[in-house]
């Protein structure tokens, strides 16, 4: 393994019915391709040594003897560069014939696992030829090798990762064997299959595999028989699917002749962390009768340099790439935000809301959610008091957009220029206004928050916070300034998603139709606190991403650090795979260091956050998901960044 990833291959060789030697040659060809790909594990289809559709020929010793000899040839000729393979073959044991998964390395047969559930309905007749897996474990003789571990609950380790197997129908059972195998310690489950094709079956199969990999918190490698199986009554198309914890990470092209192989890197470290983190998995393992896994062998991983990571890593983990899913995500988040705010307003018996409107993304989203909440509660929008507070860095663009939105949405508008008050404050604390330091900036932020709080008191209302999840992660908020409110409606929304939510309102919400032009311009405005004076042309001079780094990178770091508990080294490797051609290694390393440093040093701001709704799997509320001492040392994390 490299950085905690195990490279798996799902292989579907061309089939020669009842010709084991020809089938083994096809298998060896794909094994060679698996070696070239640097695979640690290769999974082949059910009964691939003989072909699945041999029917009554399975009870002909001529076929069974040929299969035994061909399997022996396969074990002897298997490439040394492939650590572990799982192939399908008929195996006689105890006077019965079993449909089996055979774990092999070059020169070694590690274990034989018989199929548990045999379909004998509709087009399937397996009980006519095979016996279901017997209870318990024993040994068998296979390919001339005696004493091979045989039975259920047996696995093999590759690169320290426990691999187990189930066969085709086992996955479709009410309680698949993979449940017990995973609870017993298997991190990867191989499924050797020979599933024919009918309308709608492939989509359902994909959902089963994704769901089972999620339920078992495992990697799932599915390989199905394909072209060459008998078309007397059925058609078989090779299906190669690799899934991990609820998500398909690789699939093969369908309806192609010849042998096919699909490879992907399964994130073993992430699976281990999930099993440790989700305590119900261990609770199930303690309660599950018979949930054990006997390790029948152990082999080293591939020695081939893995090179580029073989899995798709989303650049924007918070933002679905598919437009329909993105729209669905946006609508659901808006419903969560709106419901949370409605409940808070009702609980406080409050019909007045004060929100600072800067003309930037965050305050725009908060305003739009406030409008939807007031409409939902049947409250007049005039109860929303939008306050624009221009200061030293406010530009005409953001000021105009703020006023335009508020007018279009029909909320109450107040404008208070803070310049004079801040200048008086500078005089009071003896600060030179020509010195544009943190005092210069934070004095403006705190003046604005003071105004909002006092207006809320005067109107019997409360202040709606606007800060987002990304700002909380970086501590990019003024303590006791924009850091504070009575309810932080955006606290669970990362910056990369805020822009899409504003765009969703602009394009899909009829109530915001009048503000559409302003909303679209807000989306195109650079992110800035506007605390430093504008440039000579009146444009924004202080761009947040020039100071703390690109939010798209920080959101990537945030997701992988919190959602999967990733180390800086693994985050760096994932980022390089996701952002290849966009950011170079030095840039990613630099901003990763910034993220880690700020994330640790700014925890004290998160320890006293206002209430706010959780909208996704990553959140920083000290009451909901993230509990961390404010004085925790970042030295181990920063040392790892320095070593990258």
C-alpha positions in Angstrom: 0.0 0.0 0.0 1.0 3.6 -0.5 -0.4 6.2 1.9 -3.1 3.8 3.1 -4.5 2.9 -0.3 -4.9 -0.7 -1.6 -5.1 -1.1 -5.4 -7.7 -3.6 -6.5 -8.6 -5.0 -9.9 -11.9 -6.3 -11.0 -11.3 -8.6 -14.0 -13.7 -10.2 -16.5 -11.9 -12.5 -18.9 -13.4 -13.7 -22.2 -15.2 -17.0 -21.6 -14.8 -20.4 -23.3 -17.6 -22.6 -22.1 -16.3 -26.0 -20.6 -12.8 -25.3 -21.7 -10.8 -24.7 -18.5 -7.4 -24.5 -20.1 -8.5 -21.8 -22.5 -10.2 -19.9 -19.6 -7.0 -20.1 -17.6 -5.0 -18.5 -20.4 -7.6 -15.7 -20.6 -7.2 -15.3 -16.8 -3.4 -15.2 -17.0 -3.6 -12.5 -19.6 -5.6 -10.3 -17.3 -3.4 -11.1 -14.4 -0.5 -9.7 -16.5 -2.5 -6.5 -17.0 -3.2 -6.4 -13.2 0.6 -6.6 -12.5 1.2 -3.7 -15.0 -1.4 -1.7 -13.1 0.4 -2.3 -9.8 -2.7 -4.2 -8.3 -2.4 -5.8 -4.8 -5.6 -7.8 -5.4 -7.3 -9.1 -8.5 -10.9 -10.5 -8.4 -12.3 -12.7 -11.1 -15.8 -13.9 -11.9 -17.8 -16.9 -10.5 -16.8 -20.2 -12.0 -14.4 -18.4 -14.4 -12.2 -21.5 -14.7 -15.0 -23.5 -16.4 -17.6 -20.9 -17.4 -20.8 -20.3 -15.4 -23.2 -21.8 -18.0 -21.9 -25.3 -18.2 -25.2 -26.6 -16.7 -25.3 -30.4 -16.4 -21.8 -30.7 -17.6 -20.8 -29.7 -14.0 -21.6 -33.3 -13.0 -19.2 -34.7 -15.7 -15.9 -35.7 -14.2 -14.2 -34.9 -17.5 -15.0 -31.2 -16.9 -14.2 -31.3 -13.2 -10.9 -33.0 -13.7 -10.0 -30.6 -16.5 -10.9 -27.7 -14.1 -8.7 -29.1 -11.4 -5.8 -29.4 -13.8 -6.3 -26.0 -15.2 -6.5 -24.5 -11.7 -3.2 -26.1 -10.8 -1.7 -24.6 -14.0 -3.0 -21.2 -13.0 -1.5 -21.4 -9.6 1.9 -22.4 -10.9 1.9 -19.8 -13.8 0.4 -16.9 -11.9 2.6 -13.8 -12.2 4.8 -13.3 -9.1 4.1 -9.6 -9.3 0.4 -10.1 -8.4 0.2 -10.6 -4.6 -3.3 -12.1 -4.4 -6.1 -13.2 -6.7 -9.5 -14.7 -6.1 -10.9 -16.9 -8.9 -14.1 -18.9 -9.3 -14.0 -22.7 -9.7 -16.1 -25.8 -8.9 -14.6 -27.7 -6.0 -15.5 -31.2 -4.8 -15.4 -31.7 -1.0 -17.0 -34.3 1.2 -18.9 -35.9 -1.6 -20.5 -32.7 -2.7 -19.8 -30.1 -5.4 -19.4 -26.5 -4.4 -19.4 -23.2 -6.3 -16.3 -21.6 -4.8 -14.0 -18.6 -4.5 -10.4 -19.7 -4.5 -7.7 -17.4 -3.0 -4.4 -17.9 -4.7 -0.9 -16.5 -5.0 1.8 -17.8 -7.2 2.4 -21.4 -6.2 0.0 -21.2 -3.2 -3.7 -21.9 -2.7 -4.6 -20.1 0.5 -8.3 -20.9 1.0 -11.5 -22.0 -0.6 -14.8 -20.3 0.2 -18.0 -21.9 -1.0 -21.1 -20.0 -2.1 -23.6 -19.6 0.7 -26.9 -18.9 -1.1 -27.7 -20.8 -4.3 -30.4 -19.3 -6.5 -32.9 -21.8 -7.9 -35.6 -19.6 -9.1 -36.5 -17.9 -12.4 -33.5 -18.5 -14.8 -31.3 -20.0 -12.1 -30.8 -23.7 -11.3 -27.7 -23.8 -9.1 -29.1 -26.3 -6.6 -29.3 -28.8 -9.4 -25.5 -28.9 -9.5 -24.1 -27.4 -6.3 -24.5 -27.7 -2.6 -24.8 -24.6 -0.4 -21.8 -23.9 1.9 -21.8 -26.2 4.9 -21.7 -24.8 8.4 -18.3 -24.4 10.0 -14.8 -24.7 8.6 -12.7 -27.6 7.5 -10.2 -28.5 4.8 -10.4 -29.8 1.2 -8.2 -31.0 -1.6 -8.2 -28.7 -4.6 -6.0 -28.8 -7.7 -4.1 -31.7 -6.1 -3.3 -29.7 -3.0 -4.6 -31.3 0.3 -5.4 -29.6 3.5 -6.6 -26.3 2.0 -8.8 -24.3 4.5 -12.4 -24.6 3.3 -15.6 -23.0 4.5 -17.3 -19.8 5.5 -15.6 -17.0 7.5 -12.2 -17.4 5.9 -10.1 -14.6 4.5 -6.6 -13.8 3.4 -4.4 -10.7 4.2 -2.7 -8.7 1.5 -0.5 -5.8 2.6 -2.0 -6.2 6.0 -5.5 -5.8 4.8 -8.1 -8.7 5.4 -9.9 -9.7 2.2 -12.9 -12.0 2.3 -15.3 -13.2 -0.4 -18.9 -13.9 -1.2 -20.4 -15.0 -4.5 -23.1 -13.4 -6.6 -26.5 -14.4 -5.0 -24.9 -13.9 -1.5 -25.1 -10.2 -2.1 -28.8 -10.4 -2.9 -29.7 -12.3 0.3 -31.5 -10.7 3.2 -28.4 -11.0 5.3 -25.4 -11.2 3.0 -22.3 -13.1 4.3 -20.3 -9.9 3.9 -22.0 -8.5 6.9 -20.4 -11.1 9.2 -17.2 -11.0 7.3 -16.9 -7.2 7.7 -17.8 -7.4 11.4 -15.1 -10.1 11.7 -12.5 -7.8 10.4 -12.6 -7.9 6.6 -11.9 -4.5 5.1 -12.3 -5.6 1.5 -15.0 -8.0 0.2 -14.6 -9.7 -3.2 -17.8 -10.7 -5.0 -17.3 -13.3 -7.7 -20.4 -13.1 -9.9 -22.1 -14.4 -13.1 -25.1 -12.2 -13.3 -27.1 -12.2 -16.6 -28.6 -9.0 -17.9 -32.2 -7.9 -17.9 -33.7 -4.5 -18.1 -33.1 -2.4 -15.0 -30.9 -5.0 -13.3 -27.6 -3.1 -13.6 -28.9 0.0 -11.8 -30.3 -2.1 -9.0 -27.1 -4.0 -8.7 -25.1 -0.8 -8.4 -27.4 0.4 -5.6 -26.9 -3.0 -3.8 -23.2 -2.8 -4.0 -23.0 0.8 -2.9 -25.4 0.1 0.0 -23.5 -3.0 1.1 -20.2 -1.3 1.1 -21.7 1.5 3.2 -23.4 -0.9 5.7 -20.1 -2.9 6.0 -17.8 0.1 6.0 -15.7 -1.7 3.5 -14.2 -1.8 0.0 -16.3 -4.0 -2.4 -14.8 -5.5 -5.5 -17.3 -7.0 -7.9 -16.4 -9.0 -11.0 -19.0 -10.6 -13.2 -18.8 -13.1 -16.1 -19.2 -11.6 -19.5 -18.9 -12.2 -23.2 -18.6 -15.9 -24.1 -21.1 -17.3 -21.6 -23.9 -19.2 -23.3 -26.6 -17.1 -25.0 -29.0 -20.0 -25.2 -31.5 -18.3 -23.0 -29.5 -15.5 -21.3 -27.0 -12.8 -22.2 -24.1 -12.0 -19.9 -22.3 -8.7 -20.0 -19.2 -8.2 -17.9 -19.8 -5.9 -15.0 -16.8 -4.6 -13.1 -17.6 -2.4 -10.1 -15.4 -1.2 -7.2 -17.2 0.6 -4.4 -16.1 2.0 -1.1 -18.2 3.0 1.9 -21.4 3.7 -0.1 -19.8 5.1 -3.3 -18.8 3.6 -6.5 -15.2 4.6 -7.2 -14.7 2.7 -10.5 -16.8 0.9 -13.2 -15.9 -0.8 -16.5 -17.4 -0.1 -19.9 -20.2 -2.4 -20.7 -21.1 -4.4 -23.8 -17.6 -4.9 -25.1 -16.2 -8.2 -26.3 -12.9 -9.6 -24.9 -11.4 -9.5 -21.5 -11.7 -6.4 -19.3 -10.0 -5.1 -16.2 -10.9 -2.1 -14.0 -8.5 -0.9 -11.2 -9.0 1.5 -8.4 -7.3 2.5 -5.1 -9.4 1.6 -2.1 -8.8 4.0 0.8 -8.1 1.5 3.6 -7.0 4.2 6.1 -10.3 6.0 5.7 -12.3 2.8 6.2 -10.3 2.0 9.4 -10.9 5.4 10.7 -14.7 5.2 10.0 -14.9 1.9 11.8 -13.2 3.4 14.8 -15.2 6.6 14.7 -18.7 5.1 14.1 -19.1 3.3 17.4 -22.2 1.3 16.2 -20.0 -0.8 14.0 -18.0 -2.1 16.9 -21.3 -2.5 18.9 -22.7 -4.7 16.0 -19.5 -6.7 16.0 -19.8 -7.5 19.7 -23.5 -8.5 19.3 -23.2 -10.5 16.1 -23.1 -14.2 16.6 -20.5 -15.9 14.4 -19.0 -12.7 13.2 -15.4 -13.8 13.0 -12.8 -14.1 10.2 -10.1 -16.7 10.1 -7.0 -15.5 8.2 -5.8 -18.4 6.2 -2.8 -16.7 4.7 -0.9 -13.4 4.4 1.0 -11.9 1.5 3.0 -8.7 0.9 1.5 -6.0 -1.3 2.6 -5.2 -4.8 6.1 -3.9 -5.2 5.2 -1.9 -8.3 5.4 1.9 -7.8 1.7 3.0 -7.7 2.3 6.3 -9.5 -0.9 8.4 -10.0 -3.7 7.7 -7.6 -6.3 5.5 -9.3 -9.5 7.0 -8.0 -11.5 10.1 -8.7 -11.0 12.7 -6.1 -13.6 15.5 -6.2 -12.2 19.0 -6.3 -15.2 20.4 -4.5 -16.3 17.7 -2.0 -19.1 20.0 -0.7 -20.5 20.8 -4.2 -22.0 18.0 -6.3 -20.7 18.0 -9.9 -24.1 17.0 -11.3 -26.4 19.9 -11.9 -29.5 18.1 -10.8 -27.9 16.8 -7.6 -26.5 20.3 -6.9 -30.0 21.8 -7.2 -31.4 19.2 -4.9 -28.6 19.8 -2.4 -29.2 23.6 -2.5 -32.9 23.2 -1.9 -32.4 20.9 1.0 -29.8 23.2 2.6 -32.1 26.2 2.3 -35.0 24.2 3.8 -32.7 23.3 6.8 -31.6 26.9 7.2 -35.1 28.2 7.0 -36.6 25.6 9.3 -33.9 26.3 11.9 -34.5 30.1 11.7 -38.3 29.7 11.9 -38.0 27.6 15.0 -35.7 30.1 16.6 -38.0 33.0 15.8 -41.0 31.1 17.1 -39.2 30.0 20.3 -38.1 33.6 21.0 -41.6 35.0 20.1 -39.7 37.3 17.8 -41.0 39.0 14.6 -38.1 41.3 14.1 -34.7 40.4 12.7 -31.6 42.5 12.2 -29.0 41.6 9.6 -26.0 43.4 8.3 -25.9 43.6 4.5 -22.5 44.1 3.0 -23.2 43.2 -0.6 -21.1 40.1 -0.2 -22.0 36.4 -0.5 -22.5 35.5 3.1 -24.8 38.3 4.1 -26.7 37.9 0.9 -27.5 34.3 1.7 -28.5 35.1 5.2 -30.9 37.8 3.9 -32.4 35.4 1.4 -33.0 32.7 4.1 -34.5 35.3 6.4 -37.0 36.3 3.7 -38.0 32.7 3.1 -38.4 32.2 6.9 -40.6 35.2 7.3 -42.7 34.2 4.3 -43.0 30.7 5.8 -44.2 32.1 9.1 -46.5 34.6 7.5 -44.6 37.5 8.9 -44.3 40.8 7.0 -40.9 41.2 5.4 -40.7 44.7 6.8 -39.8 43.0 10.1 -36.4 42.2 8.6 -34.2 45.2 9.1 -31.3 45.1 6.7 -28.5 47.4 7.8 -25.9 48.6 5.4 -22.9 50.1 7.2 -20.4 51.6 4.7 -16.9 52.3 6.0 -13.4 53.0 4.9 -13.2 50.0 2.4 -16.8 49.9 1.1 -17.0 50.1 -2.7 -19.7 51.5 -4.8 -20.4 48.0 -6.3 -21.1 46.2 -3.0 -23.0 49.2 -1.6 -25.2 49.4 -4.6 -25.9 45.6 -4.6 -26.8 45.7 -1.0 -29.4 48.4 -1.5 -30.7 46.9 -4.7 -31.3 43.5 -3.0 -33.0 45.0 0.0 -35.4 47.1 -2.1 -36.2 44.2 -4.4 -36.9 41.9 -1.5 -39.1 44.4 0.4 -37.3 44.4 3.7 -36.7 47.5 5.9 -33.6 49.4 5.1 -31.2 51.3 7.3 -28.0 52.9 6.3 -25.4 54.0 8.9 -22.0 55.2 7.8 -19.5 54.0 10.5 -16.6 56.1 9.4 -17.1 59.0 11.9 -17.8 56.6 14.8 -14.7 54.6 14.1 -12.6 57.7 13.8 -13.8 58.8 17.2 -13.0 55.3 18.5 -9.4 55.7 17.1 -9.1 58.9 19.0 -10.4 57.4 22.2 -7.8 54.5 22.1 -5.1 56.7 20.6 -4.7 54.7 17.4 -3.3 56.4 14.3 -5.8 55.8 11.4 -3.0 55.8 8.9 -1.8 52.5 10.4 -3.9 49.9 8.7 -3.3 47.0 11.2 -5.5 44.6 12.9 -6.8 47.3 15.2 -7.8 49.4 12.2 -9.7 46.5 10.7 -11.3 45.0 13.8 -12.5 48.3 15.1 -14.8 48.6 12.1 -16.1 45.0 12.5 -16.9 45.6 16.1 -18.6 48.9 15.5 -20.9 47.2 13.0 -21.7 44.4 15.4 -22.5 47.0 18.1 -24.9 48.8 15.8 -26.7 45.6 14.9 -27.0 44.5 18.5 -28.3 47.8 19.6 -30.8 48.1 16.7 -32.1 44.6 17.6 -32.6 45.7 21.2 -34.4 48.8 20.1 -36.8 46.9 17.8 -37.3 43.9 20.1 -35.6 41.6 17.6 -32.4 39.6 17.3 -29.3 39.7 15.2 -28.9 37.1 12.4 -25.3 36.0 11.9 -23.8 35.7 8.4 -20.4 33.9 8.9 -19.9 30.6 7.0 -18.2 27.3 7.9 -15.0 28.1 6.0 -14.5 31.3 7.9 -15.1 29.5 11.2 -12.5 26.9 10.2 -9.9 29.5 9.4 -10.9 31.8 12.3 -11.5 34.5 9.6 -13.9 36.5 11.8 -13.4 39.3 14.3 -13.9 38.0 17.9 -16.9 39.8 19.4 -17.4 41.4 16.0 -19.0 39.5 13.1 -18.1 36.4 15.1 -21.2 37.1 17.3 -24.9 37.0 16.7 -28.1 35.4 18.2 -28.3 32.8 15.4 -25.7 31.9 12.8 -27.7 30.7 9.9 -24.7 30.0 7.6 -22.5 28.3 10.2 -22.8 24.9 8.6 -22.3 26.1 5.0 -18.8 26.1 3.4 -17.8 29.1 1.2 -17.6 27.0 -2.0 -21.3 26.1 -1.5 -22.5 29.6 -0.4 -21.9 30.9 -4.0 -24.1 28.1 -5.4 -26.8 28.7 -2.9 -27.0 32.4 -3.9 -27.1 31.3 -7.5 -29.9 28.9 -6.8 -32.0 31.6 -5.2 -31.3 33.9 -8.2 -32.3 31.3 -10.8 -35.0 29.3 -9.1 -36.7 31.3 -6.3 -39.5 33.5 -7.7 -39.6 35.4 -4.5 -36.1 36.6 -5.2 -36.8 37.3 -8.9 -36.6 41.1 -8.5 -33.2 40.8 -7.0 -31.8 38.5 -9.7 -29.4 41.0 -11.3 -27.9 42.0 -8.0 -27.6 38.5 -6.8 -25.7 37.4 -10.0 -23.3 40.3 -9.5 -22.8 39.4 -5.9 -21.7 36.0 -7.1 -19.1 37.6 -9.3 -17.7 39.9 -6.6 -14.4 39.0 -5.1 -14.6 37.8 -1.5 -13.5 40.7 0.8 -14.2 42.0 4.3 -13.7 45.5 2.8 -11.9 46.9 5.8 -9.1 48.5 4.0 -9.5 51.5 1.6 -10.4 50.8 -2.0 -7.8 51.2 -4.8 -7.6 54.6 -6.7 -10.3 53.4 -9.1 -12.7 52.5 -6.3 -12.3 48.8 -6.6 -11.9 46.2 -3.9 -8.2 46.3 -2.7 -8.4 43.7 0.0 -9.1 40.2 -1.4 -9.5 37.5 1.3 -8.1 34.7 -0.9 -4.9 36.7 -1.5 -4.4 36.7 2.3 -5.5 33.3 3.6 -5.5 31.3 0.3 -8.1 29.9 -2.1 -11.3 28.9 -0.4 -11.7 26.0 -2.8 -8.5 24.5 -1.4 -9.3 25.3 2.2 -12.7 23.6 1.8 -11.0 20.6 0.4 -8.6 20.5 3.4 -11.5 21.0 5.8 -13.6 18.2 4.3 -10.8 15.6 4.4 -9.4 16.6 7.8 -12.8 16.5 9.6 -14.9 14.1 7.6 -12.2 11.4 7.2 -9.6 12.3 9.8 -6.9 12.5 7.2 -3.3 13.4 8.0 -1.6 16.3 6.2 0.4 13.9 4.1 -2.7 12.1 2.8 -4.6 15.4 2.3 -1.7 16.6 0.2 -1.7 13.5 -2.0 -5.5 13.7 -2.4 -5.3 17.4 -3.2 -2.6 16.8 -5.8 -4.8 14.2 -7.5 -7.8 16.4 -7.4 -6.2 19.7 -8.4 -3.7 18.4 -11.0 -3.0 21.1 -13.6 -4.5 23.8 -11.4 -2.3 24.1 -8.3 1.3 23.0 -8.1 2.8 21.1 -5.2 4.4 24.3 -3.6 1.1 26.1 -3.7 -0.9 23.2 -2.2 1.8 22.7 0.5 1.8 26.4 1.4 -1.9 26.8 1.9 -2.2 23.4 3.6 0.3 24.8 6.2 -1.8 27.9 6.5 -5.0 25.9 7.0 -3.5 23.7 9.7 -1.9 26.6 11.6 -5.1 28.7 11.6 -7.4 25.8 12.3 -5.6 25.1 15.5 -4.9 28.6 16.7 -8.5 29.8 16.1 -10.3 27.1 18.0 -11.1 29.6 20.8 -13.5 31.4 18.5 -15.4 28.2 17.7 -15.6 27.3 21.4 -18.2 30.0 21.9 -20.1 30.0 18.7 -23.7 31.2 18.5 -26.3 28.6 17.8 -26.7 27.6 14.1 -28.0 24.7 12.1 -26.0 21.7 11.0 -26.5 21.2 7.3 -23.9 18.5 6.3 -21.5 15.9 7.6 -18.9 18.5 8.4 -19.6 21.1 11.0 -17.7 22.9 13.7 -20.3 23.6 16.4 -18.8 22.9 19.9 -22.2 21.5 20.8 -22.8 19.3 17.8 -19.8 17.7 16.2 -16.4 19.3 16.9 -14.9 19.3 20.3 -11.3 20.4 20.6 -9.3 22.2 23.3 -8.5 25.8 22.4 -4.9 25.3 23.5 -4.2 22.1 21.5 -0.7 22.0 19.9 -0.5 21.9 16.1 3.2 20.8 16.2 2.7 17.2 15.0 0.5 18.3 12.1 2.8 21.2 11.1 5.8 18.9 11.3 4.1 16.5 8.9 3.4 19.4 6.5 7.1 20.4 6.6 8.1 16.9 5.7 5.9 16.7 2.6 
